[in-house]
Amino acid sequence: MKSIDTGAVVTAAQRFAFALTVALWALAALASALLVWLLADAGSAGRNLADAAGFSVEIPRLWQSLALGAVVLAQIGILAGVIRAARAMFKALSASQPASAAHNARIVAAWLWALFLWSVAAGALGSLISTWHYPAGERALAIQFGSAQITTIVAALMASFLARAFALGAELWQDHREII
């Protein structure tokens, strides 16, 4: 029987876990910077966030700036959930715990589906908030579905498949250990 060298897999999993930890810190810094920007200059922050949503607002109301900031912060929070679950999956892989990795891969998939749904809802909310000050009949509610959403769906499907593969691997590993 051929021996399997798991050292390379463990090392790669540790590196990915570390990279995802750095990504979490970067997201925390981004969220903090957005909060500081909203507190320091809500008008400028709101104007730029409305531009990012595809609508121009010369002088946004305070509630518009804060609402747009909340939409972006929610998106960052969901993305942080994806990254935390992926980091836990890679930590489980580095600890040679395929069953735990399978569980965390299912969580990653669930977070990715949430990210997809929120990205569609965030686009609609962003358009509605950005145009709320327009006169009646000129307000917009835009539903966006583009490459970002398609990519998120593909990633969620891949994570779901990965969870099943890890679960199968965990069963095979358990059978292997029982035989030996």
N, CA, C and O atoms as a DFTB+ gen file, in Angstrom:
720 C
 N C O
     1  1       0.844      -1.178       0.000
     2  2       0.000       0.000       0.000
     3  2       0.887       1.240       0.000
     4  3       1.866       1.316       0.744
     5  1       0.542       2.189      -0.825
     6  2       1.334       3.403      -0.965
     7  2       1.037       4.345       0.191
     8  3      -0.122       4.536       0.560
     9  1       2.071       4.929       0.757
    10  2       1.921       5.885       1.849
    11  2       1.591       7.267       1.274
    12  3       2.148       7.688       0.260
    13  1       0.701       7.934       1.930
    14  2       0.294       9.260       1.476
    15  2       1.005      10.297       2.325
    16  3       0.934      10.256       3.554
    17  1       1.701      11.241       1.666
    18  2       2.390      12.315       2.365
    19  2       1.412      13.469       2.551
    20  3       1.061      14.164       1.598
    21  1       0.983      13.658       3.779
    22  2       0.025      14.728       4.059
    23  2       0.706      16.026       4.458
    24  3       0.037      17.034       4.685
    25  1       2.026      16.010       4.544
    26  2       2.758      17.203       4.972
    27  2       2.520      18.410       4.087
    28  3       2.368      19.524       4.588
    29  1       2.485      18.204       2.767
    30  2       2.268      19.320       1.844
    31  2       0.859      19.893       2.000
    32  3       0.661      21.106       1.928
    33  1      -0.107      19.016       2.213
    34  2      -1.487      19.477       2.396
    35  2      -1.609      20.273       3.691
    36  3      -2.251      21.322       3.723
    37  1      -0.998      19.774       4.749
    38  2      -1.047      20.462       6.042
    39  2      -0.389      21.828       5.930
    40  3      -0.926      22.818       6.427
    41  1       0.764      21.891       5.286
    42  2       1.471      23.164       5.130
    43  2       0.645      24.150       4.318
    44  3       0.543      25.321       4.683
    45  1       0.059      23.692       3.226
    46  2      -0.771      24.571       2.403
    47  2      -1.990      25.055       3.188
    48  3      -2.361      26.225       3.098
    49  1      -2.608      24.164       3.950
    50  2      -3.778      24.545       4.753
    51  2      -3.396      25.577       5.808
    52  3      -4.155      26.512       6.059
    53  1      -2.238      25.420       6.422
    54  2      -1.773      26.397       7.410
    55  2      -1.538      27.756       6.760
    56  3      -1.865      28.790       7.342
    57  1      -0.975      27.755       5.565
    58  2      -0.729      29.016       4.852
    59  2      -2.042      29.705       4.480
    60  3      -2.174      30.921       4.620
    61  1      -3.013      28.916       4.004
    62  2      -4.310      29.497       3.679
    63  2      -4.991      30.053       4.932
    64  3      -5.584      31.131       4.887
    65  1      -4.909      29.332       6.034
    66  2      -5.512      29.815       7.287
    67  2      -4.880      31.132       7.706
    68  3      -5.574      32.046       8.151
    69  1      -3.554      31.229       7.564
    70  2      -2.869      32.477       7.908
    71  2      -3.302      33.613       6.977
    72  3      -3.572      34.724       7.432
    73  1      -3.367      33.328       5.669
    74  2      -3.783      34.351       4.701
    75  2      -5.203      34.831       4.994
    76  3      -5.495      36.018       4.856
    77  1      -6.078      33.925       5.394
    78  2      -7.451      34.311       5.711
    79  2      -7.519      35.114       7.009
    80  3      -8.390      35.970       7.164
    81  1      -6.603      34.841       7.941
    82  2      -6.528      35.657       9.151
    83  2      -6.141      37.089       8.794
    84  3      -6.710      38.046       9.319
    85  1      -5.174      37.222       7.904
    86  2      -4.767      38.555       7.429
    87  2      -5.939      39.241       6.730
    88  3      -6.158      40.438       6.916
    89  1      -6.689      38.490       5.930
    90  2      -7.850      39.050       5.241
    91  2      -8.903      39.533       6.234
    92  3      -9.539      40.564       6.012
    93  1      -9.090      38.796       7.325
    94  2     -10.041      39.246       8.358
    95  2      -9.594      40.554       8.985
    96  3     -10.410      41.447       9.217
    97  1      -8.318      40.670       9.255
    98  2      -7.803      41.923       9.811
    99  2      -7.975      43.067       8.816
   100  3      -8.288      44.190       9.209
   101  1      -7.771      42.787       7.532
   102  2      -7.963      43.811       6.508
   103  2      -9.426      44.250       6.444
   104  3      -9.715      45.438       6.297
   105  1     -10.346      43.290       6.553
   106  2     -11.775      43.642       6.563
   107  2     -12.130      44.469       7.796
   108  3     -12.915      45.413       7.713
   109  1     -11.551      44.111       8.933
   110  2     -11.801      44.894      10.154
   111  2     -11.280      46.325       9.983
   112  3     -11.925      47.282      10.412
   113  1     -10.118      46.461       9.358
   114  2      -9.561      47.791       9.109
   115  2     -10.447      48.576       8.141
   116  3     -10.663      49.775       8.318
   117  1     -10.957      47.889       7.118
   118  2     -11.843      48.541       6.158
   119  2     -13.128      49.017       6.827
   120  3     -13.576      50.140       6.597
   121  1     -13.715      48.161       7.652
   122  2     -14.943      48.542       8.360
   123  2     -14.674      49.715       9.305
   124  3     -15.478      50.643       9.395
   125  1     -13.552      49.668       9.998
   126  2     -13.187      50.766      10.907
   127  2     -12.987      52.062      10.138
   128  3     -13.448      53.118      10.572
   129  1     -12.306      51.992       9.001
   130  2     -12.079      53.187       8.187
   131  2     -13.405      53.764       7.701
   132  3     -13.582      54.982       7.683
   133  1     -14.332      52.903       7.309
   134  2     -15.638      53.387       6.868
   135  2     -16.383      54.075       8.003
   136  3     -16.994      55.126       7.807
   137  1     -16.330      53.480       9.188
   138  2     -16.992      54.114      10.345
   139  2     -16.383      55.471      10.657
   140  3     -17.106      56.434      10.913
   141  1     -15.063      55.550      10.637
   142  2     -14.389      56.828      10.900
   143  2     -14.774      57.846       9.830
   144  3     -15.041      59.006      10.143
   145  1     -14.805      57.419       8.580
   146  2     -15.175      58.315       7.484
   147  2     -16.604      58.811       7.653
   148  3     -16.883      59.992       7.446
   149  1     -17.510      57.911       8.029
   150  2     -18.900      58.319       8.247
   151  2     -19.015      59.325       9.395
   152  3     -19.788      60.279       9.318
   153  1     -18.245      59.105      10.451
   154  2     -18.294      60.023      11.592
   155  2     -17.616      61.357      11.284
   156  3     -18.076      62.408      11.730
   157  1     -16.531      61.312      10.529
   158  2     -15.775      62.536      10.247
   159  2     -16.439      63.380       9.162
   160  3     -16.484      64.605       9.277
   161  1     -16.952      62.746       8.118
   162  2     -17.523      63.486       6.990
   163  2     -18.624      62.646       6.341
   164  3     -18.427      62.033       5.291
   165  1     -19.771      62.636       6.985
   166  2     -20.875      61.795       6.508
   167  2     -21.320      62.190       5.108
   168  3     -21.705      61.329       4.318
   169  1     -21.272      63.471       4.791
   170  2     -21.702      63.925       3.472
   171  2     -20.832      63.362       2.363
   172  3     -21.336      62.852       1.362
   173  1     -19.526      63.459       2.546
   174  2     -18.599      62.929       1.538
   175  2     -18.713      61.409       1.439
   176  3     -18.703      60.851       0.341
   177  1     -18.819      60.748       2.578
   178  2     -18.957      59.292       2.582
   179  2     -20.236      58.883       1.868
   180  3     -20.220      57.972       1.040
   181  1     -21.333      59.539       2.178
   182  2     -22.612      59.221       1.542
   183  2     -22.584      59.470       0.046
   184  3     -23.114      58.678      -0.733
   185  1     -21.961      60.581      -0.355
   186  2     -21.860      60.902      -1.777
   187  2     -21.072      59.827      -2.526
   188  3     -21.480      59.392      -3.603
   189  1     -19.946      59.401      -1.955
   190  2     -19.133      58.373      -2.603
   191  2     -19.807      57.007      -2.590
   192  3     -19.695      56.257      -3.560
   193  1     -20.501      56.674      -1.515
   194  2     -21.214      55.397      -1.466
   195  2     -22.374      55.385      -2.459
   196  3     -22.649      54.358      -3.079
   197  1     -23.054      56.520      -2.612
   198  2     -24.134      56.609      -3.600
   199  2     -23.566      56.478      -5.012
   200  3     -24.166      55.825      -5.866
   201  1     -22.415      57.094      -5.256
   202  2     -21.756      56.945      -6.563
   203  2     -21.417      55.481      -6.826
   204  3     -21.571      54.993      -7.946
   205  1     -20.956      54.786      -5.794
   206  2     -20.626      53.366      -5.940
   207  2     -21.880      52.547      -6.247
   208  3     -21.803      51.518      -6.918
   209  1     -23.023      53.000      -5.761
   210  2     -24.294      52.313      -6.044
   211  2     -24.804      52.663      -7.436
   212  3     -25.773      52.066      -7.907
   213  1     -24.158      53.631      -8.106
   214  2     -24.556      53.988      -9.462
   215  2     -25.459      55.199      -9.551
   216  3     -26.048      55.458     -10.600
   217  1     -25.577      55.951      -8.456
   218  2     -26.434      57.123      -8.442
   219  2     -25.659      58.279      -7.842
   220  3     -24.903      58.103      -6.887
   221  1     -25.849      59.457      -8.403
   222  2     -25.138      60.615      -7.856
   223  2     -26.062      61.374      -6.910
   224  3     -27.237      61.600      -7.198
   225  1     -25.498      61.753      -5.789
   226  2     -26.214      62.538      -4.794
   227  2     -25.306      63.704      -4.440
   228  3     -24.220      63.507      -3.895
   229  1     -25.749      64.922      -4.750
   230  2     -24.913      66.092      -4.468
   231  2     -24.677      66.260      -2.974
   232  3     -23.537      66.264      -2.510
   233  1     -25.756      66.396      -2.236
   234  2     -25.653      66.561      -0.793
   235  2     -26.611      65.558      -0.143
   236  3     -27.796      65.841       0.032
   237  1     -26.078      64.377       0.213
   238  2     -26.967      63.374       0.815
   239  2     -27.382      63.795       2.227
   240  3     -26.640      64.463       2.947
   241  1     -28.564      63.388       2.583
   242  2     -29.015      63.622       3.955
   243  2     -28.226      62.701       4.879
   244  3     -27.686      61.686       4.438
   245  1     -28.161      63.050       6.134
   246  2     -27.386      62.259       7.099
   247  2     -27.889      60.822       7.142
   248  3     -27.090      59.886       7.175
   249  1     -29.216      60.640       7.142
   250  2     -29.750      59.282       7.216
   251  2     -29.372      58.471       5.981
   252  3     -29.172      57.260       6.077
   253  1     -29.269      59.131       4.806
   254  2     -28.872      58.419       3.599
   255  2     -27.423      57.929       3.714
   256  3     -27.110      56.789       3.371
   257  1     -26.560      58.804       4.197
   258  2     -25.151      58.421       4.364
   259  2     -25.025      57.262       5.344
   260  3     -24.301      56.299       5.091
   261  1     -25.736      57.364       6.466
   262  2     -25.655      56.309       7.480
   263  2     -26.271      55.002       6.972
   264  3     -25.744      53.923       7.239
   265  1     -27.375      55.098       6.246
   266  2     -28.016      53.892       5.717
   267  2     -27.127      53.217       4.667
   268  3     -26.995      51.993       4.662
   269  1     -26.523      54.002       3.789
   270  2     -25.611      53.429       2.802
   271  2     -24.392      52.810       3.492
   272  3     -23.908      51.754       3.085
   273  1     -23.906      53.475       4.534
   274  2     -22.801      52.912       5.315
   275  2     -23.190      51.602       5.976
   276  3     -22.388      50.670       6.030
   277  1     -24.418      51.525       6.480
   278  2     -24.884      50.293       7.118
   279  2     -24.984      49.152       6.102
   280  3     -24.676      48.004       6.423
   281  1     -25.412      49.465       4.888
   282  2     -25.493      48.436       3.842
   283  2     -24.093      47.889       3.553
   284  3     -23.906      46.677       3.447
   285  1     -23.121      48.777       3.429
   286  2     -21.747      48.347       3.151
   287  2     -21.181      47.573       4.337
   288  3     -20.509      46.560       4.145
   289  1     -21.438      48.028       5.546
   290  2     -20.943      47.321       6.737
   291  2     -21.564      45.930       6.850
   292  3     -20.893      44.988       7.269
   293  1     -22.831      45.793       6.481
   294  2     -23.457      44.467       6.496
   295  2     -22.779      43.555       5.479
   296  3     -22.555      42.375       5.749
   297  1     -22.456      44.104       4.314
   298  2     -21.759      43.320       3.286
   299  2     -20.395      42.869       3.809
   300  3     -19.997      41.721       3.611
   301  1     -19.688      43.772       4.472
   302  2     -18.384      43.425       5.050
   303  2     -18.549      42.348       6.120
   304  3     -17.736      41.427       6.201
   305  1     -19.597      42.456       6.944
   306  2     -19.851      41.459       7.982
   307  2     -20.112      40.075       7.408
   308  3     -19.612      39.079       7.930
   309  1     -20.892      40.012       6.340
   310  2     -21.168      38.712       5.716
   311  2     -19.894      38.148       5.094
   312  3     -19.625      36.951       5.196
   313  1     -19.119      39.004       4.455
   314  2     -17.857      38.553       3.882
   315  2     -16.906      38.064       4.976
   316  3     -16.164      37.104       4.772
   317  1     -16.928      38.717       6.124
   318  2     -16.117      38.257       7.261
   319  2     -16.581      36.879       7.722
   320  3     -15.760      36.049       8.111
   321  1     -17.882      36.629       7.683
   322  2     -18.395      35.300       8.029
   323  2     -17.887      34.234       7.079
   324  3     -17.530      33.136       7.507
   325  1     -17.850      34.549       5.785
   326  2     -17.315      33.611       4.792
   327  2     -15.856      33.303       5.111
   328  3     -15.442      32.144       5.127
   329  1     -15.090      34.349       5.362
   330  2     -13.658      34.179       5.593
   331  2     -13.394      33.431       6.897
   332  3     -12.504      32.582       6.949
   333  1     -14.147      33.728       7.941
   334  2     -13.962      32.999       9.215
   335  2     -14.244      31.512       9.051
   336  3     -13.504      30.673       9.563
   337  1     -15.315      31.192       8.336
   338  2     -15.650      29.779       8.129
   339  2     -14.596      29.092       7.262
   340  3     -14.238      27.942       7.516
   341  1     -14.101      29.787       6.248
   342  2     -13.052      29.210       5.405
   343  2     -11.768      29.014       6.209
   344  3     -11.069      28.014       6.044
   345  1     -11.468      29.963       7.066
   346  2     -10.276      29.821       7.920
   347  2     -10.423      28.618       8.845
   348  3      -9.465      27.869       9.039
   349  1     -11.603      28.424       9.413
   350  2     -11.845      27.264      10.276
   351  2     -11.719      25.963       9.480
   352  3     -11.221      24.962       9.996
   353  1     -12.168      25.981       8.229
   354  2     -12.044      24.796       7.381
   355  2     -10.567      24.459       7.154
   356  3     -10.168      23.300       7.265
   357  1      -9.767      25.466       6.838
   358  2      -8.344      25.201       6.603
   359  2      -7.611      24.807       7.886
   360  3      -6.674      24.009       7.845
   361  1      -8.032      25.360       9.014
   362  2      -7.431      24.932      10.284
   363  2      -7.767      23.470      10.564
   364  3      -6.921      22.723      11.056
   365  1      -8.984      23.062      10.257
   366  2      -9.361      21.658      10.441
   367  2      -8.550      20.758       9.512
   368  3      -8.125      19.671       9.904
   369  1      -8.340      21.212       8.292
   370  2      -7.518      20.431       7.363
   371  2      -6.079      20.323       7.865
   372  3      -5.461      19.263       7.769
   373  1      -5.547      21.427       8.401
   374  2      -4.167      21.388       8.888
   375  2      -4.037      20.510      10.127
   376  3      -2.945      20.034      10.438
   377  1      -5.139      20.292      10.835
   378  2      -5.143      19.415      12.010
   379  2      -5.554      17.992      11.632
   380  3      -5.770      17.151      12.505
   381  1      -5.660      17.725      10.330
   382  2      -6.062      16.400       9.824
   383  2      -7.403      15.954      10.386
   384  3      -7.554      14.819      10.837
   385  1      -8.373      16.858      10.355
   386  2      -9.727      16.582      10.822
   387  2     -10.715      16.801       9.660
   388  3     -11.371      17.840       9.586
   389  1     -10.811      15.822       8.764
   390  2     -11.658      16.021       7.585
   391  2     -13.147      16.175       7.909
   392  3     -13.861      16.862       7.179
   393  1     -13.623      15.558       8.975
   394  2     -15.043      15.705       9.325
   395  2     -15.340      17.147       9.731
   396  3     -16.362      17.711       9.342
   397  1     -14.445      17.732      10.508
   398  2     -14.611      19.134      10.896
   399  2     -14.474      20.048       9.680
   400  3     -15.190      21.043       9.566
   401  1     -13.555      19.712       8.770
   402  2     -13.402      20.494       7.545
   403  2     -14.681      20.437       6.714
   404  3     -15.089      21.444       6.136
   405  1     -15.311      19.273       6.650
   406  2     -16.568      19.129       5.906
   407  2     -17.657      20.003       6.522
   408  3     -18.399      20.674       5.805
   409  1     -17.751      19.993       7.846
   410  2     -18.740      20.826       8.538
   411  2     -18.502      22.301       8.229
   412  3     -19.443      23.035       7.929
   413  1     -17.244      22.734       8.303
   414  2     -16.925      24.138       8.040
   415  2     -17.121      24.500       6.571
   416  3     -17.468      25.640       6.261
   417  1     -16.907      23.555       5.665
   418  2     -17.161      23.815       4.245
   419  2     -18.658      24.043       4.009
   420  3     -19.037      24.871       3.181
   421  1     -19.503      23.311       4.736
   422  2     -20.949      23.548       4.629
   423  2     -21.295      24.947       5.129
   424  3     -22.162      25.616       4.568
   425  1     -20.617      25.384       6.183
   426  2     -20.845      26.736       6.713
   427  2     -20.379      27.778       5.697
   428  3     -21.046      28.793       5.497
   429  1     -19.238      27.531       5.059
   430  2     -18.751      28.441       4.014
   431  2     -19.803      28.562       2.913
   432  3     -20.114      29.665       2.462
   433  1     -20.344      27.431       2.487
   434  2     -21.364      27.453       1.432
   435  2     -22.588      28.260       1.872
   436  3     -23.130      29.043       1.093
   437  1     -23.015      28.069       3.106
   438  2     -24.180      28.820       3.601
   439  2     -23.894      30.325       3.616
   440  3     -24.739      31.125       3.216
   441  1     -22.704      30.703       4.075
   442  2     -22.322      32.122       4.083
   443  2     -22.259      32.677       2.668
   444  3     -22.656      33.818       2.429
   445  1     -21.761      31.872       1.727
   446  2     -21.693      32.338       0.340
   447  2     -23.082      32.545      -0.250
   448  3     -23.301      33.494      -1.003
   449  1     -24.026      31.661       0.088
   450  2     -25.399      31.882      -0.366
   451  2     -25.976      33.145       0.258
   452  3     -26.689      33.899      -0.404
   453  1     -25.671      33.376       1.529
   454  2     -26.119      34.615       2.184
   455  2     -25.495      35.834       1.508
   456  3     -26.154      36.856       1.316
   457  1     -24.214      35.713       1.150
   458  2     -23.530      36.809       0.461
   459  2     -24.188      37.093      -0.883
   460  3     -24.364      38.253      -1.257
   461  1     -24.550      36.048      -1.606
   462  2     -25.237      36.234      -2.886
   463  2     -26.562      36.972      -2.683
   464  3     -26.834      37.967      -3.355
   465  1     -27.381      36.478      -1.752
   466  2     -28.687      37.109      -1.514
   467  2     -28.532      38.554      -1.059
   468  3     -29.271      39.436      -1.496
   469  1     -27.553      38.789      -0.166
   470  2     -27.351      40.150       0.319
   471  2     -26.844      41.056      -0.798
   472  3     -27.213      42.229      -0.843
   473  1     -26.009      40.543      -1.698
   474  2     -25.491      41.401      -2.766
   475  2     -26.625      41.886      -3.665
   476  3     -26.611      43.028      -4.126
   477  1     -27.599      41.026      -3.911
   478  2     -28.764      41.448      -4.696
   479  2     -29.595      42.457      -3.901
   480  3     -30.011      43.484      -4.437
   481  1     -29.833      42.161      -2.624
   482  2     -30.617      43.069      -1.777
   483  2     -29.884      44.392      -1.566
   484  3     -30.512      45.451      -1.555
   485  1     -28.562      44.342      -1.400
   486  2     -27.786      45.568      -1.165
   487  2     -27.845      46.493      -2.368
   488  3     -27.924      47.712      -2.215
   489  1     -27.807      45.918      -3.570
   490  2     -27.924      46.759      -4.764
   491  2     -29.267      47.465      -4.819
   492  3     -29.350      48.645      -5.158
   493  1     -30.322      46.726      -4.481
   494  2     -31.662      47.320      -4.476
   495  2     -31.775      48.390      -3.390
   496  3     -32.303      49.476      -3.629
   497  1     -31.275      48.073      -2.198
   498  2     -31.315      49.061      -1.115
   499  2     -30.475      50.289      -1.447
   500  3     -30.886      51.421      -1.188
   501  1     -29.298      50.060      -2.022
   502  2     -28.430      51.183      -2.384
   503  2     -29.095      52.127      -3.364
   504  3     -28.995      53.346      -3.226
   505  1     -29.776      51.568      -4.355
   506  2     -30.460      52.429      -5.332
   507  2     -31.628      53.174      -4.692
   508  3     -31.847      54.355      -4.962
   509  1     -32.365      52.482      -3.852
   510  2     -33.516      53.117      -3.206
   511  2     -33.079      54.219      -2.244
   512  3     -33.657      55.306      -2.236
   513  1     -32.070      53.939      -1.445
   514  2     -31.581      54.941      -0.483
   515  2     -30.984      56.141      -1.224
   516  3     -31.221      57.289      -0.850
   517  1     -30.212      55.867      -2.268
   518  2     -29.548      56.944      -3.006
   519  2     -30.529      57.858      -3.720
   520  3     -30.239      59.041      -3.899
   521  1     -31.668      57.351      -4.129
   522  2     -32.633      58.163      -4.888
   523  2     -33.845      58.584      -4.059
   524  3     -34.792      59.140      -4.614
   525  1     -33.844      58.344      -2.784
   526  2     -35.018      58.631      -1.958
   527  2     -35.375      60.115      -1.962
   528  3     -36.548      60.470      -1.847
   529  1     -34.375      60.979      -2.092
   530  2     -34.626      62.420      -2.068
   531  2     -35.167      62.942      -3.405
   532  3     -35.571      64.101      -3.494
   533  1     -35.179      62.107      -4.431
   534  2     -35.717      62.516      -5.731
   535  2     -37.230      62.709      -5.606
   536  3     -37.860      62.142      -4.713
   537  1     -37.801      63.497      -6.489
   538  2     -39.259      63.657      -6.461
   539  2     -39.961      62.338      -6.785
   540  3     -39.378      61.441      -7.394
   541  1     -41.205      62.241      -6.371
   542  2     -41.990      61.031      -6.642
   543  2     -42.013      60.769      -8.143
   544  3     -42.200      61.687      -8.941
   545  1     -41.825      59.529      -8.512
   546  2     -41.789      59.145      -9.908
   547  2     -40.380      59.079     -10.477
   548  3     -40.172      58.518     -11.553
   549  1     -39.399      59.653      -9.759
   550  2     -38.013      59.618     -10.226
   551  2     -37.127      58.725      -9.363
   552  3     -35.949      58.527      -9.659
   553  1     -37.702      58.199      -8.311
   554  2     -36.925      57.298      -7.447
   555  2     -36.677      55.988      -8.180
   556  3     -37.418      55.616      -9.090
   557  1     -35.619      55.298      -7.763
   558  2     -35.256      54.062      -8.465
   559  2     -35.113      52.909      -7.481
   560  3     -34.690      53.074      -6.337
   561  1     -35.478      51.753      -7.971
   562  2     -35.237      50.500      -7.266
   563  2     -34.631      49.562      -8.296
   564  3     -35.338      48.974      -9.114
   565  1     -33.310      49.432      -8.244
   566  2     -32.597      48.653      -9.258
   567  2     -32.187      47.300      -8.684
   568  3     -31.571      47.223      -7.621
   569  1     -32.531      46.260      -9.388
   570  2     -32.102      44.907      -9.039
   571  2     -30.896      44.593      -9.917
   572  3     -30.998      44.574     -11.144
   573  1     -29.769      44.350      -9.286
   574  2     -28.541      44.090     -10.038
   575  2     -28.217      42.604      -9.981
   576  3     -28.244      41.983      -8.919
   577  1     -27.914      42.056     -11.134
   578  2     -27.487      40.668     -11.215
   579  2     -26.428      40.609     -12.300
   580  3     -26.724      40.680     -13.493
   581  1     -25.188      40.476     -11.857
   582  2     -24.085      40.510     -12.809
   583  2     -23.038      39.475     -12.490
   584  3     -23.311      38.459     -11.851
   585  1     -21.841      39.750     -12.944
   586  2     -20.758      38.780     -12.801
   587  2     -20.399      38.526     -11.335
   588  3     -20.012      37.411     -10.985
   589  1     -20.522      39.533     -10.478
   590  2     -20.219      39.319      -9.057
   591  2     -21.177      38.303      -8.439
   592  3     -20.758      37.442      -7.664
   593  1     -22.453      38.401      -8.778
   594  2     -23.431      37.467      -8.241
   595  2     -23.233      36.066      -8.831
   596  3     -23.356      35.068      -8.121
   597  1     -22.928      35.997     -10.118
   598  2     -22.698      34.697     -10.747
   599  2     -21.468      34.028     -10.138
   600  3     -21.474      32.824      -9.879
   601  1     -20.419      34.809      -9.911
   602  2     -19.207      34.272      -9.288
   603  2     -19.496      33.759      -7.882
   604  3     -18.975      32.717      -7.486
   605  1     -20.312      34.472      -7.135
   606  2     -20.665      34.036      -5.780
   607  2     -21.470      32.747      -5.823
   608  3     -21.270      31.870      -4.984
   609  1     -22.378      32.615      -6.786
   610  2     -23.149      31.374      -6.927
   611  2     -22.211      30.210      -7.234
   612  3     -22.337      29.138      -6.644
   613  1     -21.274      30.419      -8.155
   614  2     -20.321      29.363      -8.506
   615  2     -19.487      28.980      -7.286
   616  3     -19.260      27.796      -7.035
   617  1     -19.033      29.975      -6.529
   618  2     -18.248      29.691      -5.320
   619  2     -19.075      28.916      -4.296
   620  3     -18.561      28.001      -3.653
   621  1     -20.350      29.274      -4.139
   622  2     -21.213      28.560      -3.194
   623  2     -21.423      27.116      -3.638
   624  3     -21.413      26.203      -2.812
   625  1     -21.612      26.909      -4.928
   626  2     -21.766      25.539      -5.430
   627  2     -20.488      24.734      -5.229
   628  3     -20.541      23.559      -4.865
   629  1     -19.335      25.367      -5.466
   630  2     -18.060      24.682      -5.256
   631  2     -17.851      24.347      -3.781
   632  3     -17.362      23.266      -3.452
   633  1     -18.218      25.264      -2.897
   634  2     -18.081      24.995      -1.467
   635  2     -19.001      23.858      -1.039
   636  3     -18.629      23.038      -0.199
   637  1     -20.204      23.806      -1.613
   638  2     -21.120      22.704      -1.306
   639  2     -20.529      21.373      -1.758
   640  3     -20.592      20.383      -1.028
   641  1     -19.955      21.349      -2.960
   642  2     -19.312      20.139      -3.452
   643  2     -18.117      19.771      -2.582
   644  3     -17.908      18.598      -2.273
   645  1     -17.334      20.772      -2.188
   646  2     -16.170      20.544      -1.337
   647  2     -16.583      19.938       0.001
   648  3     -15.899      19.059       0.526
   649  1     -17.686      20.401       0.544
   650  2     -18.184      19.854       1.811
   651  2     -18.511      18.371       1.655
   652  3     -18.191      17.563       2.526
   653  1     -19.141      18.026       0.554
   654  2     -19.460      16.617       0.317
   655  2     -18.197      15.781       0.119
   656  3     -18.111      14.649       0.595
   657  1     -17.223      16.346      -0.586
   658  2     -15.960      15.626      -0.812
   659  2     -15.219      15.423       0.506
   660  3     -14.675      14.347       0.750
   661  1     -15.195      16.439       1.348
   662  2     -14.549      16.297       2.657
   663  2     -15.269      15.270       3.518
   664  3     -14.630      14.492       4.225
   665  1     -16.598      15.265       3.461
   666  2     -17.362      14.288       4.248
   667  2     -17.042      12.868       3.782
   668  3     -16.857      11.967       4.599
   669  1     -16.979      12.678       2.474
   670  2     -16.613      11.368       1.944
   671  2     -15.185      11.011       2.352
   672  3     -14.906       9.874       2.732
   673  1     -14.292      11.985       2.269
   674  2     -12.908      11.755       2.691
   675  2     -12.822      11.395       4.162
   676  3     -12.025      10.539       4.546
   677  1     -13.635      12.038       4.989
   678  2     -13.637      11.732       6.423
   679  2     -14.106      10.301       6.665
   680  3     -13.549       9.597       7.507
   681  1     -15.137       9.867       5.922
   682  2     -15.618       8.485       6.066
   683  2     -14.546       7.492       5.624
   684  3     -14.318       6.480       6.288
   685  1     -13.894       7.783       4.506
   686  2     -12.835       6.895       4.023
   687  2     -11.663       6.864       4.997
   688  3     -11.077       5.808       5.235
   689  1     -11.323       8.011       5.555
   690  2     -10.227       8.083       6.524
   691  2     -10.562       7.261       7.766
   692  3      -9.712       6.549       8.299
   693  1     -11.820       7.369       8.222
   694  2     -12.247       6.607       9.386
   695  2     -12.191       5.106       9.085
   696  3     -11.713       4.332       9.915
   697  1     -12.670       4.689       7.916
   698  2     -12.590       3.283       7.523
   699  2     -11.142       2.812       7.460
   700  3     -10.815       1.712       7.904
   701  1     -10.289       3.652       6.908
   702  2      -8.860       3.319       6.803
   703  2      -8.253       3.109       8.191
   704  3      -7.486       2.171       8.406
   705  1      -8.603       3.988       9.126
   706  2      -8.051       3.891      10.489
   707  2      -8.562       2.650      11.198
   708  3      -7.838       2.040      11.985
   709  1      -9.822       2.266      10.924
   710  2     -10.385       1.092      11.566
   711  2      -9.745      -0.190      11.030
   712  3      -9.566      -1.155      11.773
   713  1      -9.400      -0.198       9.739
   714  2      -8.778      -1.366       9.134
   715  2      -7.363      -1.544       9.672
   716  3      -6.933      -2.660       9.963
   717  1      -6.652      -0.439       9.798
   718  2      -5.262      -0.517      10.257
   719  2      -5.280      -0.643      11.746
   720  3      -4.224      -0.726      12.372
